[in-house]
Amino acid sequence: MRKIYKNIIVCFSLMALITGCEEELDLSNPTALSIEELLQTNNGFELLANGVLDAYQKIPANEFLLVELRSDNVRANTENGNYPALNAYNIDANNGDVSTYYSNNMHTIKHANTIIDNRFLAPEDQQYTVGEAYFMRALCHFNLVRAYQNVPYIDKVLDVTTEEALDYPQLPESEVYEKIIDDFKTSIAYLNGVEQNRYRPTEGAAICLAAKAYLSQPNPNYTEAELLLASVVENNTTYNYDLLYTERDNAEQFEFNADPSDTSVDLITDDEYNANLVIDYGHVFGNSISDGYSDGVLDGSWTNDSAYEINDEVIFSIAYDLVSSDNYVTSDSGLDDQVETDSESFSFAMTLQGPSNGVNIASLDFLEVMTPELQPVRFYASIDALSYDPSDDTKDTFNVKFPTDGEIGDNDWIVLRYADVLLLYSEAILAGANSTTDSRAIDAFNQVRSRAGLEEVANLTKEDLLAERRVEFVYENQRLYDLIRFGEADNVLTEFSNENSLFYTSEKKYLPFPQREIDNLPNFYTQNNGY
């Protein structure tokens, strides 16, 4: 009787891992083929790999709420339901976003394991799909360990008719990171020589994310991270990775500014050059700005433009296309309601719909560092200038990185871009020290600074690097994990919490393990401290 009971509860607990993969494969006919049938077709592994990426489309829908909203970058309107509780670190284990984010990652892991379990059947021309599967399995576990800390590492499709699921308990985060890095390294071998595609896992992306995992583990391995990142940074042209950056000599001039020594010559001003860099920065996210330049700044409006979404700075992104459909996913959707379509939104909270729900409001603390004066480039491509009023503390200020209007949209979600790689390289060389004058670290750091229209530095400090990452990656779900990785989360978030009457404690760096997992396997999982 006890064995039957265990089998039943395992079945419920791992539902996300056993959902039929055929639901993800063909958006026009989701149940066209079974897994067994797919494995016998010429392109079956390609379809299975597409299914993994399609499953991942749901993951970013909750990520902003659970990561960026729990940093010091963003606040929530106090009148909007669940969001203020997330923002205030007053979350509990029954929270729907906490459970759905966990399930969506596990759901994608299941799809990846379907390929890995059958990898020996993959034909030669589809071996790359095995590398993609290892990559995506590692990426999802990387999401989970950073969010929940101690998680199981699922390395096969589990058979719920047996008790094998009980062999996958929560692991210490150090062991999870070891497995993540091993999976990324395995994917590197499979993906070696595979053609670059920024919508699919690649060798370069795997190298960089393995390095990021080395830096994120409890005891960072700076040496291994530096070696991996150097292999990309020092050969970036081979990988076709670079920052979107306009040299001053090639910049567009918006107004005539006469050279005092020759009034027939039009000089480009610093403001005009910064406007060029604003446009470059917006293009990174697939955005273009309408015409308009006055008083030294661009004054047009941002819109998504798919023509810019494939660019040299993007290393790996999840594609979204705006398709008219009644079936789309928002972060409020239950797992059973999530019908896959090309028009899934990565997070309506991040779009222009977000402000009406009181979600993506810049914190007052962040607005002290993200000003037009301090950030002449990133301000205008990150912050809605029309809503910015530093003289009014009560006025909500919103972001413009994801200008889609509504709950479904076509801004791609960037998982990794070259600016991140450059700053991670500087971080690896810094190696936990307070400062460095190493020319490699400084050069990488200054490339990001120059694109932001800022002066270069001669000495790089840990404080500088963390501050740079904050303004470069705002609204990209990096800040909380940066603070944890740099060992500054408790200092920064405690102060932020005290100033804003929130409830942060050191345990709240991590999310609670979903209560439904604990309930489905009594006495098997341990809840995180503080919940």
N, C-alpha and C positions, 0 to 999 in steps of 0.2 A: 504494500500500500504506500509506503514512504517513497519507494522508487517511482511509482506512478505519479505521486504528488510532485516530486522533483522534476519529472519530465514535463508536466503541465506548466509549472511555474517557469521553467527554462524557456518553454515555448513562448510564453507571454513576454518574458523579459527581453528576449532577443528577436522580437518581431521585426525590428528594423533590419535585421541581418538576413531574413529568410523571405522577404517579399520578392515575388517573381521578377526576374530581371527583364523579362520581355516587356514589362510596362514602360521601360525607359527607352526602348530602342528605336521606335518609329513613331514620330509624333502624330503622323496622320493615321496610323493603324497600330496602336501600341501593343496589341496582342497577336501580331501577325505570326510570330514564330516562337517555339519553345527553345530553351537552352540546348536541348539535345539536337533539335533540328538545326539550330544555328551552327553548332560545332561541325556539322556535316556540309555546310555551305562554303563556297569559295571565299566569301568575305565575312564569315561569321565572327571572327575575332575582332575585325574592324567595327562591326555593329556592337559587339559587347563593349569595346573600348569607348564607343560613342555613348553607350548607356552609362558608363562610369561618369563621364563628363556631364551628361544630362542630369544624373543624380546629384552631382555637386552643385548644380545651379540653385538648389534650395538652401544651401548652407549659409551663404552671406545674408539671407533674409533676416536672420536673428542676430547676426554677429555684431552689428553696430549697437544694438540694444544692450548686449552683454559685455561688450568690450569698450567701445568709445564712450558710451554713456556712463561708464563707471570710471572714467578718467577725469582729470581736472580740465579737459578741453571743453566739455559740453555739460549743459544742464537741461533739466526737463521742467516743463510748466507744472506748477504744483496742483493744477486742477485736472490733470489728465491721467486718471486711472492708475495703471500699473507702472507707467514710466517713471514717476517720481520715486517710487520705491526702489527701482533698479538704480537710479541715479544716486539715491541716498544710502546705498549699500544695505538696504533693509529688505533684501530678497530672501525667499525661503525655498525649500527643496521641492515644493509643489508648483513652483512657477512654470507656466506653460512654455515660455521661451527657453528656460533652462533645460527642460525635458526635450523639446523639439530640436534644439541645436544638437544635443547629444545624439538623438535618434537619427537625425539627418546625416551626421558624420558616420555613424555606424551603418546606416543604409548604404552609403557610398562605399564604405569599406567592404561590405558584402559583395557588391558588384565587382570591385577590384579583385577580391579573393576568388570569384568565379573564374576569372581569367587565369590567375596564378595557379589555382588548383588544376587547371587543364592546360597549363603552359606547354607541356610536351606534345600536345596535339596541334599547336600553332604552326602553320606553314612558314617557310623561311621568309617570305615577303611580308609576314604579319608578326614577326618576332618583336617588332617595336611595340606592339600592343601590350606585351608582357612587361616591358620596361615602363610603359605608361601606368600599368596597374600597380607595380611596386611604388612608383612615384606617388600616385594618388592615395594609396594605402598609408604611405608615410605622411603625406600632407594632412590627411584627416586625423591621424593620431597626433600629429604636431598641434593641430587645432585643439584637440581634446586635452592633451597633457598641459598645455598652457592655460586652458580655461578651468579644468577640474583637478589638475595636478596628478592624482593617483588613479589611473584608469587601467582597464584590461588592455592587452594588446592582442587583437584578433587576427590571427595569421592563416585562417582557413575558413571555408564555408562550414558552419557548424551543423551537425545533424541533431535536430531536436528530439529524435526518437531515442537518443542515448543520453548518457550523463556527461558527455565530453565537454559541454558548455561549462560545467563546474570546474574544469581544468583551466579556466581563463579568469582568474581573480584579478582584483586591482593589484597593480604593481607599484613599487616605489618609482617616483618620477625618473630617477637616474636610470633604471632598467628600461623604462619606456623610451627614453632618449637613445639608449644604445640600439634598440630595435629600429627606431625611426632612422637613425643614421645608417644602419645596415641596409635598410630598404632603399634609402636614397642612393647608396653606393651601388646596390644591385641594379637599380634603374639606370645609373650612369653607364654601366657596362652594356646593357641592352640598347640604350639610346645612342651610343657612340656612332657618329656618322649619319644619324637620321636627320633628314632635312628640317631646317628651322621652321617652326610653325608656332606663332605666339598664342594660339588658341589650344595648343596641345603641349603636354609635358615634353621637355627636351633635355639633352645632356647638360647644357649650360644652366638651365633652371634647376636641375637636380644638384649640380655642384654647389650652386649658391645657397639653396635651401638646406643642404647638408651642413654647410658652413654656419648658417643661421642657427641650426639645431645645436651644433657644437658650442656656439656662444650662449645659447639659451639654457643649457643643462645646468644642474645645481653647481657643478664644478666645471666652469667653462674650459674648453680646450682651445686656447687662443692660437697655439702653434698650428694645429690641424686646420682651423678655420682660416688662418692667414694663408696657408699654402693653397687651399682650395680657391679662395677669393683672388689670390694673386694670379692663378692660372686663367682667370676670366678677365680681371682688370687689365693685366699686362697683354692680353690677347683679345681685347674687346672688339677690334675690327674684324677679327676672324669670326666671332660670334654675331657680328652686326649689332652690337649693343653700344649705345651712346646716349648722352643726354640730348634732348631737343634744345638747341642753343644757337642763336643767331649772333655771328660776329658783328662787331660794331660797324665795320666797313660795308657789311651787307644789309644793314638795317633799313627799314622803311622810314621815310620822313613824312610826318603828318602835317606839319606846318612849315612855312618858310621862315628860317632864322638866319639872317644875314651875318656873314663873317665880317667882323669890324674892320679887318684889313682889306677885304674885297667884298663889297656889298652885293656882287653878283653871285657869290658862292653861298650855297645853302648849307649851314652847319647843322649836324644832328645834335640835339640837346640830350642831357642825361635823362630827362623825362621821356623824350621820344624813344630813346634806346630802351629804357625800362618798359615802355609800352610794348615794344617788340618782344621782350622777354616774358611779359605777361601773356601775350598771345602764344608763345612757345609753351609756357607752363600749362595753359588751358588745353592745348592740343594733346598733351600727354594723356589726358583723360577723355579724349575724343570730343572736345568741345571747341566751338568757334564762337567768336563774338561779332555782333552786328557792328556796322560802321558807326563811328562816333568818337571824336577826340577833342577835348576842350579843357582849358585850364591845366594843361600838362598831364591829363590822365585820360584813359579810355572810358567812355561813358555809354557804351553799347550794352546789349544784354547777351548772356550766354545761352547757347542751345547745343544739344548733342549733334554731332556730325560724324557719321560713321566713316567718312573718308579719312578722318584723322586717327581712328582707333588703332589701326595697325601702324605702329611707329617704332623707331629704333630704341626708344627707352623702355617700352613694354617687353618684359621677358616672358611672362606667363599671365594670361588673363582668362576669365570665364566670359564667354560671349552671351550677350542678350540682344534679341531683336524685337522691335516693337511690332507686334502682330495683333490685329483685331481679333479678340477672343473672349468668350465668357469664362474660360477656364484659366485662371492665373492664381498665383500664390502670393500672399502677403505674409508678413511675420505673424499675423494673427491666425493664419490658417492652421487647422489641426492636421496632424500627420495623415489622417485618412482623407482629408479634403484636398491634398496637394496633387492636383492633376498637372502633369508635365506639359508645358507648352513653351514655344520659343519666347513668349512674352512674359515669362516669369520675371518678377522684379527682385533684384538683390536685396533691396530694403526700401520700402516706400518711405520709411522714416528718414532716409538720407536724401530724398528728392524734395522738390518744391511742395509736395504734399505734406512733408514732415512738419513744417512750421504750424500748419493748421491743426496738427495733433500735438503740438507743444513738445516736440522731441529733439530736434537738432538745433538747439539754441546755444550759441557760443557762451561759455562761462565768462564772467567778468574778469576772472583771473587770466584767461586766455587772451581776452581783448586788450590786456595790458601789454602783451608781447606782439600781438598781431595788429599792428597799426600801419596806416599808409606810410608814416615816416620811417618806421623800423623795418617794414617789409614792403617796399615799393612794388615788388613783383608778385609775391605770393598772396598779399592781401587781396588784390583785385581779382585774382583767379580762384580764391578760396572763400572769401567773405562777400556777402551781398552788401555792396557799398550803400545801397539805398536804405537799408535797415540799420546802418551803423551810425550811432550817435553816442559818443563817449560822454557827453554831458548829461545823458539821461540813463541812469542805472537800471531803470525799469523797462527800457525798450529792448525788445528781443532782436537779436542779430543772428542771421541765418547763413548757411553755407551755400556756395554756388558750384562746388565741384561736380555735383550730379544734378543738372538742371532739368531733368525730366519732370514734366507736369502731370502728376497723377500717380496711381499705385503700380502701374505697369510701365515699363520703359525700356530704353535701349542703350543706356550707358553700360559699357562693359565693366566688370569688376576686376580690377588689377590685383593679382595675388603678389606679384613681384615685379619691380621695375629697377632700372639701372642705378638710379639715385640711391636706392636702398643698398645696392651692392657696394657702391663707392663708400658710403658711410659705414657699412658693416666692415669693410676692409680697414678703414681708419680705426674702428673699434677693436678689431683683432690685433692690429699693430700696437695700439695703446695698451692692450693686454691687462686691463684693470688698473693701470697706473693713473695718477692724477693728471699727467700731462706728457707730451712727447714733442720732440723737434724732428722726428723721423720724416724725411722728405716725402716718402711714399704716402704716409698717412696724411700729411699736410696737403699734398697735391690732390689726393682723392677728395679730401674735405673741401678744398678750395674750388674744385670743379662745380660742386653743388652750390657753394656760396656765390660764385660768379654768375651762374645761371639765375640766381635770385637777385642779382643786381647789387650785391654787397661786396665790401672790401675783403680782400684776402687776409689770412692770418699767417703769422710766422711761427706761432707756438699753439699747438692744439691741446686743449684741456678736456677732461671728461665732462665738465659742466657745459663747455661750448658744444660738444658733440650731442649731448642729450637735448640741449636747447634747440640745436639745428634740426634734429630729427622731429622735434615737436611741431615746428612750423612747416617743415617740408611735407610731413605725412598727416597733417591734421585731417580728420574725417576718414582716414584710411585704416582705422582700427589697429594702430600701432602703439599709441602712447602708453596704454596700460602695460603692455608687455615690455616696452622699452624701460619703463620705470622699474619693473620687476627684474629685468635682466641687468640693469645698472646698479641694483641694490638700493634704489632710492624710493621705492614705492611707499614704504611706511613713513618716511620723512615727509614726502611731498603730499601724499594723500591724507595723512593725519592733519597736516596744517590746512589743507583745502577743506577737509571735513569740518574742522573746528570753526573755520571762518564762515562756513555756509550751513552750520547746524545739521550736519549729516551724521552718519553712524558708522564711519569706517573704523575697523580694527585690523590688526595685522593678518588675522585669518581670512578677512574678506577679500584678499587679493585673488582668491580662487572662488569659483562658483560652488554651490552645494551639489553634491552628487544627487541626481534626480531621485526623488522619493519613490517613484514607481519602480525603479530598478531595485531599490532596497526592499520594497514591499513584495515584489515578485520573487525575490530570493532571500527570504528571511535568514538572518544570521550569517550571510555570505559576504555582503558588502559593508564597508564601514563609512559612515558619513564623515565628511570633512569637518575639521574643527571649526567652531564658531556657528554651527547650524544645528 
